[in-house]
Amino acid sequence: MKARVHVMLKDGVLDPQGAAVKHALGALGFDGVDGVRQGKVIELDLADGATEAQVGEMCEKLLANTVIESYRIEVL
């Protein structure tokens, strides 16, 4: 089984990397960008029999800081 985990900062949490990317895009002439949020994608190759619930547990314990980040699991 393969799973992809999308981790993003929660709404309301400052995103300095996103702000830096937005600023850089403006400096390159891309003026139509109103906001940027930056996150991460983690792809997992899992043994047969692994469950989405186990991936959720991985996210809760290690892959995401659930105080400031949210995550979405995509089973591939």
C-alpha positions in Angstrom: 0.0 0.0 0.0 1.1 3.5 -0.7 -0.1 6.6 1.1 0.5 10.3 0.6 0.2 12.6 3.6 -0.3 16.4 3.0 0.7 18.5 5.9 -0.2 22.2 6.1 -0.1 24.9 8.7 -3.6 25.5 10.2 -5.5 28.6 9.3 -4.4 31.5 11.4 -0.9 30.2 12.0 1.7 32.5 10.5 3.6 31.1 7.5 6.9 32.9 7.1 8.0 30.6 4.3 4.8 31.2 2.4 5.2 35.0 2.9 8.8 34.7 1.5 7.6 32.8 -1.5 4.8 35.4 -2.2 7.4 38.2 -1.9 9.8 36.4 -4.3 7.1 35.8 -6.8 6.1 39.5 -6.7 9.8 40.4 -7.3 9.8 38.1 -10.3 6.9 39.9 -11.8 4.1 37.6 -10.8 1.8 40.2 -9.3 -1.5 38.2 -9.3 -0.6 36.1 -6.2 -2.6 37.2 -3.2 -1.3 34.6 -0.8 0.9 31.5 -0.4 0.8 28.7 2.1 3.6 26.3 2.1 3.4 22.7 3.4 5.0 19.3 2.9 4.0 16.0 1.2 5.2 12.7 2.7 4.9 9.5 0.6 4.9 6.2 2.5 5.4 2.8 1.0 3.7 0.5 3.5 3.6 -3.3 4.0 0.6 -5.2 2.9 -2.1 -5.1 5.6 -1.3 -1.5 6.7 -4.3 0.6 7.3 -5.2 4.2 6.9 -5.8 4.3 10.7 -2.2 3.4 11.2 -1.1 6.2 8.9 -3.3 8.5 10.9 -1.5 7.4 14.1 1.8 8.0 12.4 0.7 11.6 11.6 -0.5 12.2 15.2 2.7 10.9 16.7 5.4 12.1 14.3 4.6 13.4 10.9 2.5 16.4 11.8 2.7 18.8 14.7 -1.1 18.7 15.3 -1.0 21.9 17.5 -0.2 24.1 14.5 -0.6 21.7 11.5 -3.4 19.8 9.9 -2.9 16.8 7.6 -4.8 14.9 5.0 -4.2 11.2 4.1 -4.5 10.0 0.5 -4.3 6.3 -0.1 -2.8 5.5 -3.5 
